[in-house]
Amino acid sequence: MPKAKLDSKRLGRPLLTAVAITAIVFLTPLLSNAIPITRYQSNLQRAIAELERVAKPAEGESSSAYEQRLRNAITAVQTGLPEKHSVEFGENTLTVDNSWLHRELGDLEKTTEEERDTKVKRLLERIRALEERVAEVQQASATGPGSLNSKERLAGILNRSEYSSSDTGRNALVRLMDDFKRWLQEHLPKIGPLNPSGANVVITIAQYVVLGLATALIIYVVILVIRRLQRRERRPRAKKEPRIVLGEQLEPEESSTDLLSDAEALARNGDLRAAIRKAYIALLVELGDRKVLTLAQHKTNRDYLTAVRSLPPLHSIMTGLTLSFERHWYGFAQATQTDWLEFRNGYQSALQIKG
């Protein structure tokens, strides 16, 4: 690939991402669905009314009925006061963080009946105090912009410790984005005042531009994710290496069931000595699959026997099977049908012991 194409490809993606992020950070306020401060105050009043209704169970009300009523009230409050939303009053817009309220409501569902009354009262006090402060800000802003900086006052109220989220990481990110937006506004060319109709046209165009950029960015990210998943699916899986147990090489997918079937076939053909060896290897493979012991090429049958010493019932049965294996395979003792049946019964008994 020519160097010029390579450089453009390297620079293209970061540049596209930077442009999209810049546009979203700078122009997103135009798309925000802010609610008026009057509606925000009404939502606070409704939240107070909902919590007052469930402060205590009604006379004669069953526990299950009260719990359902409490859940309904909590849902209503969470819906009316979402964790994050924007409030506008006059020309000012402020982001409200109700994470503290959602945490308190979540804790309220988990509290005992004895603690619930105190917790509801404390929560009502905080919401009432917030509603009163918002009402004061509204009243002060109505007297004229010169009498009070309403935005700063409302921001100061909402940023108090009792009304702020403890998620410091998220707040730091929001502050970083705000600083970046202010930096852009300082360095971008200043636009002169527009007449009302012209401003509406510009805002409408900006909204479509931001919507188009956001859609393009989402599609771009989705395509990247799909391509990455496709590459991962096409990537060849690592092949399992063949295992060597007691000098016998086993196929990667060969299981203990396959080995035991081979042992039974050898026994039916009269090769009982080889059948006992194959069944012993099948036992080791099964215990390896169960993570009772670890298979390795260099390990002997005595190493495997030592590995199960911490499981006395299994160690006892496996000791007899190991001795039978050594006697017939290494000692060349003549194996009989009885020897095979006893070995096979011992194999089944060993598998019934949970490791």
N, C-alpha and C positions, 0 to 999 in steps of 0.2 A: 504494500500500500504506500503511495507517495507520502512524503513527510507533511506536505500541506494539508492533505486530507486527514491525516492522523491528528495533526494539531487542531484542525477545525472540529474534529469529532470530540477531542478531549475538552475543548473549550465550550462546545455547543451545549452540552448538558448542564454544566454549572451556570452558564450564562442564562439559559432558559429558566432554570430554577430560581436564580437570583431575581430575574425580571418578574417572574410570577409572584414570588414572595413579596417583593417590593410593592407591586401593584396591590396585592391583597392587604398588606399592612397599611399602605397609605390611603387606599380608597374604601376599605371595608366599612368605616363609619357611615358611608353614604347608604349602605345596605342594611344597617342595623335596625331592628324592629324595636325601637325604644317605646316605652309606655309613658304617658304623662305622669307627673308627680301626684296629681289628684287621684289617678287610678291606683298608683302605688300606695297612697295613704288609705284608699278604700280597701285594698287587699290586706293591709295591716289590720284594719278594723274588722274585716271578716275573719281573719285568723284569730283575733282576740275573742270574737263571738263564738267561734267553733270550739276553742279551748275552754271557754267559760262553761259551755254546755256539757262538756265531758270532764269537768273538774272533779265531780263526784258521781257515783252511780245514783240513778233516780230511786225513789222509795219503792221497794218491792221489785226492782229490776234484777233479773238473773245475771250471774257473772258472765255467761256467754254473750248475752245481749249487750251488756256494757262493753265487753271487749270488742265486739263488732262495731259498736257506735264509736268507740275510741279510734279504731283503725280507720273508719270512714272520715273522722275529723282530721286525723293526721294526714290522710291522703289529700283532703281538701286544702289544708294549709300548705302542703308541699306543692300542690298544683298552682295555687294562687301566688306563692312566693318561691319560684324556682331557685336553684342554687346560684345561677348567674343570669342577670338580665340588666338591661339599660333603662335608666329613668331620665326623662328630659323635662326641664322646666325653663320656659323662655328659650333662649338660644344655647343653653347649657345642656350637656348630656353626661351622665355619670354611670359607671358600671357598679351595680350593687352585688355584693357577695353575701349570699344567705347560707353559706356552707355551715356556719355555726348553728343555725336554726335546724337544718336537716340532721345534723349530728344529734342535737338535743332531742328531736322528735324520734330518731331511731333508738336512742337510749330510753325514751319514755315507754316504748312498747315492751322493753325488756325488764323494766323495773317491777318490783313487787307492789302489791296493793298498798302496803304500809308506806312505801317511799313515794308512790305516785302522786299523792295529794301535795306533798311538799314540792316535788319537781314541777308539777303543773303550775303551782302558784309562782314559783321562781321564774318560770318561762314566761308566764303572763306579765310579770313585772317588767321583764326586759323588753317585750314587744310593746307594751303600753308606753314605756319610756321612749322607745324609738318612734312610735306614732306621734307622741307629743312633740318631739324634737322636729319631726318632719312638718308638722302643722305650724310650728313656730317659724321654720324656714320659709314656708309658703306665705305666711302672713308678712314676714319681713321683706320678702322679695316683691310683694304687691305694693309696698310703699315707695318703690323706686330703686333703680339699680345703684344709685349713688349712696344709699343708706347702708347697704350691706352687700358683701360679696357672697351671694347665696350658694354658689357652687362650692366655694371653699368651706363654707360653714357646714353644708350637707356632707361633703367629703370628710370633714373632720369628725362628724358624728358617726358616719358609717365605718370609719377606720379605727374607731375605738376598739380596745381589746375585747369588749363584750359583744361586738357586732362584726368581728373580723374572723377570717379562717385561720387555723393554725398551720395551714399548708404553706410553709415558707418557701418551698421550692417553686410553687405555682406563682406566688406573689412576686418573687424575684424575676420570673420569666415575663410576667405582665409588665413589670417596671422596665425591663430591658427592651421590650417591644415599644413601650411608650417613649423611651429615650431615643430609640431608632427613628420613630415616627417624627419626633420633634427635630431630630437632626436633618431628616429629609426636608421638612418644611422650611428649615432655615436656609438650606442650600439650593432648593428649587427656585426657579424664577417666580417672583410675586405677580399674581394676576390682579388686574385692576377691578374695581367694582362693576358689577353687572346689574342690568335692570332686572326686575323680578321675572319677567317672561324668559329673558335670556338665561338667568340662573337655573330655572326649571329645565330648560332644554339641556344645559350642560350637565346637570345632575342626572337627568334621564340617560343621556349618552354614557356618562361615567358608570352608571349602574349596569348598563348592558355590557360595557367593556369589562368591568370587574366580573360579571357573571360569566362572560365568555372565557376570560382568562382562568377563572376558577374551574370551569368545566373542562377546559383544555388540560389544565394541570392534573385534575382527577383522572381523566382518560389516560394521560401520559403515565401516571403512577400505576394505574391498573394494568396497562400494557406491560410495564416493566416487571410487575409482580407475576403476571401470567407467563412471561418469557422465562423468568427465573424458575418458576415451578416446572415449566416444560423441560428446561435444561436439567433440572434435578431428576425428573422422571426418566429422561433419556440416559442419565448417567448410569453406566453399567454397575451392577451391584458387585461388591467384592466376593470373589468365589471362596467358598469354604475349603480350607486345606484338608487333605485326607488325614485321618487320625491313625496312629499306630499304638496299639494296646497289646502288651506282652508279645511284641514281635510281629503281630498280624496287622497289616494295613487295611483299614476300613474305608469304604467309600464315604464322601462327605455327608451324604443324606442317609446313610445306613443307620437304622435305629436298633434299639435293643430287641424290639419285636421281630425285626427282620433276622437278627442273629439267632434268636431263640427258634424261629421257624427253620433256619438252616440246621440248628442242632437237632431238632426233632427229625428232620429228614435224614441226617446222618445216622441217628439211632434206628430209624426204620430200616435203613440199609445195612444195619449190623455193625457200623463203625462207632461203637459206644465210647471208645477212648477219645476220638475227635469230637464226639457230641458233647462230652463233659467239658472239654476245653472251650468249645464254642459257646456253651451255655454260661461258663464262668466269665468269659469276655462280655457276653450279653449283660450279665449282672453288673459288671464294672461300668459299662456304658450307661446303663439305667441309673446307677448311683451318681455317675458324673453329670447326667442330665438333671438330676434332682439337686445338684450342688452339694451332695453329701461328701464327695471327694473330687479331686482334680485329676484328670487323665493326663499322662505325660509319657513320652516314648521311653524315657530312661527308667521309669518306675517298674518295680517287680511286684509280684503278687503279695509279698510280705510288706512292701511299702503301702499297698492299698489296704491291707489288713490293719496295719498300724493307724491308718487315717481314720478308721471308724471306731477306734478304741474309746472315744468319748460317748459312744452309743452302745452301752453294754448288751442290750438284747440283740441288736444287729451284729455286734462283734462276736457274740457267742455263736450265732448261726453261721456267720461268714467264716469263722475259724474252722468249723467242720467242712464247709464247702472248699476252703483253701486246701485243707489236708487231703481231701478226696481228689482235687485237681492235681496236686503235687504227686500223689501216689500213682495215679493212673497216667499222667502225662510225662512227668519227669522220671518216675520210678518204673515206668513200663509195666505196671501191674495189670493183669488181665481184668478188664471191666466186664461186669455181668449186667443183665437186665435189671436186677435188683439195685445195683450200684447207680445205674442211670435214673431209675424211678426215685430213689432216695435223694439223689442230687437235684432232680427236678422239683421235688416237693420242698426241699430246702430253699431253692431259688424262689419259689412262690411265697414261702414264709418270710423270707428276707424283704420281699417287695411290700409286704403288708405292714412292715414296721415304718412308722413315720419318722423321718429324720429331723 
